[in-house]
Amino acid sequence: MARILEFLTVNIAVESLDKSIPRYQALGLSHITPAEWPEPPIQMTDVTFEVPPTAAFSLIEPWKGEGPVASFINKRGPGVYSIAVRVDSLEEAMREWSAAGLTWVLDTPAEVPGGRAARYVADRVTVNWVHPRSFGGVLLEVFELHGSVRPYREVSPGKDA
């Protein structure tokens, strides 16, 4: 049986990282170096703020005004986009959760370029999304981290760790 290993982050869609980042810094939070994913199906820039000891907020900005985050903002405005969790087996979760009535955005997991997922980096990362229509209006982002998994500690230049 597939297991959720941990809560990773709440993804918050924003129109501008430059305008949004200072609000989170005002809370005393530091962020790790932004991750950019220009290619489908992701198409966004992600800035993750760690909330000690084990949680995070991730601000996600559409990549050049395109992709699913842009569609979300155009339809609903900025706000909570998704909740991300880490599982021990994404393929197993897809089979079991589909049998329980959940639907997935993709037929097969997508590779995350660069192996980053929220505050982690791994040898390989795969992701898929449970469609909000089958999960009470919530987009559930489901990650599996393969191989060596370690905290991503590089702090954005010019920011305190």
C-alpha positions in Angstrom: 0.0 0.0 0.0 1.3 3.4 -1.0 2.0 5.7 1.9 2.2 9.5 2.3 5.6 10.0 3.9 5.3 13.7 4.6 3.7 17.0 3.9 6.0 19.1 1.7 4.5 22.5 1.0 1.5 24.7 0.2 2.0 26.2 -3.2 0.7 29.7 -3.6 0.2 31.1 -7.1 1.4 34.7 -7.4 1.6 37.2 -10.2 5.0 38.5 -9.2 7.7 36.9 -7.1 9.4 40.3 -6.8 6.3 41.8 -5.1 5.4 38.7 -3.1 8.8 37.6 -1.6 9.2 40.6 0.7 5.9 39.7 2.4 7.2 36.3 3.4 10.6 37.7 4.4 8.7 40.1 6.7 7.5 36.9 8.6 11.1 36.1 9.3 11.3 33.3 6.7 14.2 32.7 4.4 13.9 31.1 1.0 16.1 28.7 -0.9 17.3 29.5 -4.4 14.4 29.8 -6.9 13.8 26.8 -9.2 12.8 27.4 -12.7 10.9 24.9 -14.8 10.0 26.5 -18.2 8.8 23.3 -19.9 5.4 21.7 -19.7 3.7 20.3 -17.7 5.2 22.5 -14.9 6.1 26.0 -16.5 6.8 28.0 -13.4 9.3 29.5 -11.1 9.2 28.3 -7.5 10.5 30.0 -4.4 10.3 27.9 -1.3 10.3 29.3 2.2 11.0 26.9 4.9 8.8 26.9 8.0 10.8 25.1 10.7 11.0 22.3 11.5 9.4 20.4 8.6 7.0 22.6 6.5 7.2 25.1 3.8 5.3 27.7 1.7 6.2 27.8 -2.0 5.4 30.9 -4.1 4.9 29.9 -7.7 4.9 32.3 -10.5 3.9 31.4 -14.1 6.7 31.0 -16.6 6.5 34.0 -18.9 2.7 34.2 -18.3 2.1 30.7 -19.6 1.2 27.2 -18.3 -1.1 25.8 -15.6 -0.2 28.4 -13.0 -1.0 31.2 -15.4 -4.4 29.6 -16.2 -5.2 29.3 -12.5 -4.4 33.0 -11.9 -6.4 34.1 -14.9 -9.4 32.0 -13.8 -9.3 32.4 -10.0 -6.7 35.1 -9.2 -3.6 34.6 -7.0 -3.9 32.2 -4.0 -3.5 28.7 -2.8 -2.8 26.6 -5.9 -2.0 23.1 -4.5 -0.9 21.1 -1.5 2.2 18.9 -2.0 3.0 15.6 -0.4 5.7 13.0 -0.7 4.9 9.4 -1.2 6.9 6.2 -1.1 5.7 5.0 -4.5 4.0 7.3 -6.9 3.0 4.5 -9.3 1.5 2.5 -6.5 -0.4 5.6 -5.2 -1.7 6.2 -8.7 -3.1 2.7 -9.0 -4.5 2.6 -5.5 -6.0 6.1 -5.4 -7.4 5.7 -8.9 -9.2 2.5 -7.6 -10.6 4.7 -4.8 -12.1 7.2 -7.3 -9.4 9.8 -7.6 -8.3 11.0 -11.0 -4.9 12.1 -12.1 -3.9 15.0 -14.3 -1.3 12.8 -16.2 -1.5 9.2 -17.3 2.1 8.6 -16.1 4.3 10.6 -13.7 6.4 13.5 -15.0 10.1 13.9 -14.3 11.0 17.1 -12.4 14.1 18.6 -14.0 17.0 19.2 -11.6 15.6 16.8 -9.0 14.1 19.5 -6.7 10.9 19.1 -4.7 10.1 21.9 -2.2 13.0 21.9 0.3 14.7 18.7 -1.1 16.9 17.6 -3.9 17.1 14.0 -5.0 18.8 11.9 -7.7 15.5 11.8 -9.5 12.1 13.3 -8.7 8.7 12.3 -10.3 5.4 14.1 -9.8 1.7 13.9 -10.7 -1.4 15.8 -9.6 -4.7 14.5 -8.3 -7.3 16.4 -10.1 -9.2 18.8 -7.9 -12.6 17.6 -9.2 -12.0 14.3 -7.6 -10.5 15.6 -4.4 -12.9 18.2 -3.0 -11.6 21.1 -5.0 -8.0 20.6 -3.9 -5.1 20.1 -6.4 -2.9 17.5 -4.6 0.6 17.5 -5.9 2.2 14.1 -5.3 6.0 13.6 -5.4 8.3 10.6 -5.2 12.0 11.3 -4.5 14.3 8.5 -5.9 17.8 7.7 -4.9 19.8 9.9 -2.6 17.5 12.5 -0.9 19.0 15.5 0.9 17.8 18.9 2.1 18.3 21.7 -0.4 20.1 24.3 1.7 21.4 26.8 -0.8 19.9 30.1 0.2 19.0 32.7 -2.4 21.9 35.2 -2.9 21.7 38.2 -0.7 19.3 36.6 1.8 20.1 35.3 5.3 20.1 31.6 5.9 
